[in-house]
Amino acid sequence: MAGFSDRALAIEPTGVRKMFDLAGDEAIHLGLGEPDFQPPAVAIEAFHQAMVDGHNKYTTTAGLPPLRERIASLWSHLEPDLGIENVCMTMSGTNALLNISLAMLNSGDNILLPNPCFPLYGPHATIAGAEPRFYACAFEHEFVPQVSELEELVDENTKAILYNFPSNPTGATITEEQRDELLEFARRHDLWVITDEVYDRIIYDQPHVSFLGAGYDGVVMIQSFSKTFAMTGWRMGYILSANSAIMEQVTKLQYYITACSTDAMQYGVLAAVEQAHDYPSEMRDAFRRRRDLICARLDAMPGVSCHVPEGAFYVFPKVDMPGWTSVDIALEILKEGVVCSPGSAFGADGEGHLRFAYTIDVKLIDQAMDIVEKVLTRLHQAEPPGQPAQF
Ligand SMILES: Cc1ncc(COP(=O)(O)O)c(C=O)c1O
């Protein structure tokens, strides 16, 4: 046979999925990032009704005008002039991210990406033919990038920088002051800012700080309803920007990627946005209780320290266990029946960490933490493995 493209061969399955695939039926899952809630009932009803009413067709590429209008108005407190032309519906945040990489990047370009990060960012740049170039979001700096390091990485081929707050996998958020510094960096180097704000509604103690409306017109936001309305399986997201040039390109590309988003589901999402906009607050309260429990439990374990996450539903503790990689440790925990993700699955700087998605109820979290504690206590006293585990 004739073989495969360099772009397909250059990318690998993610470590998060690998752990999931290795898990037995009885395992307690703290691996995948999806809320354990049902979407709002009004969304399910409106989705069903829309199908009954015959909304089973192609829509315009950018999506249903009433939904886009509603989305534009959700962000108009930050960008007052947004209209439907500033929103393009996509089939998930993942689709939005890939579209943006394809719209912005050429071979020979590079894009600055967080490390650790959502594992799709790097491969999306690779698929677009560009070089992913990683900046640190280090534990020592509360997982916030340092502009001095960004200055060392940027060069004349840098086209864009991606920021993700609240962050997957760290749960970190930023202050307005930090946001302004990060935007100023982009402005100095004339970069596109891709801001992934899919966790903007899952935030605990401070209001969300967006990159929108902060005075830089090179900002493009990617969004998803997966987390906001617990509808990961619906695959609904969007791209939003006040910059009409980028909207024109992404809307054109979206046609060649999926033609349009799903017809009936957009009615479901519209109902959720209109009638259940506060829905995430129920989830948020549950996540906050779980966060407090899991952080307290982890902090009391040998060699473990946490930053308490301010957003999303992940905790990314540092696990100081000389001689053991994060894959070794995650596999040992898995053998005892708990699925978590090795920090290295999120990039080289994730090594030395584990990621726990607290998307199960507190009783199960407590049970899982008993197991994790037992494993870490045992590993702490055991000889490290001669060879790091491969998986
Ligand atoms: C930071 C971040 N961005 C984007 C996505 C993509 O979400 P979806 O493709 O489900 O819309 C995820 C999913 O986990 C994520 O964590």
The ligand as a Gaussian input file, in Angstrom:
#p B3LYP/6-31G(d) Opt

LIG

0 1
 C       -9.136000      23.070000      27.510000
 C      -10.063000      22.355000      26.609000
 N      -10.371000      22.902000      25.433000
 C      -11.206000      22.309000      24.571000
 C      -11.780000      21.102000      24.883000
 C      -12.676000      20.467000      23.855000
 O      -13.960000      20.265000      24.279000
 P      -15.042000      19.640000      23.306000
 O      -14.336000      19.127000      22.104000
 O      -15.708000      18.547000      24.077000
 O      -15.964000      20.729000      22.967000
 C      -11.481000      20.469000      26.090000
 C      -12.047000      19.157000      26.423000
 O      -11.673000      18.486000      27.355000
 C      -10.599000      21.107000      26.989000
 O      -10.280000      20.575000      28.173000

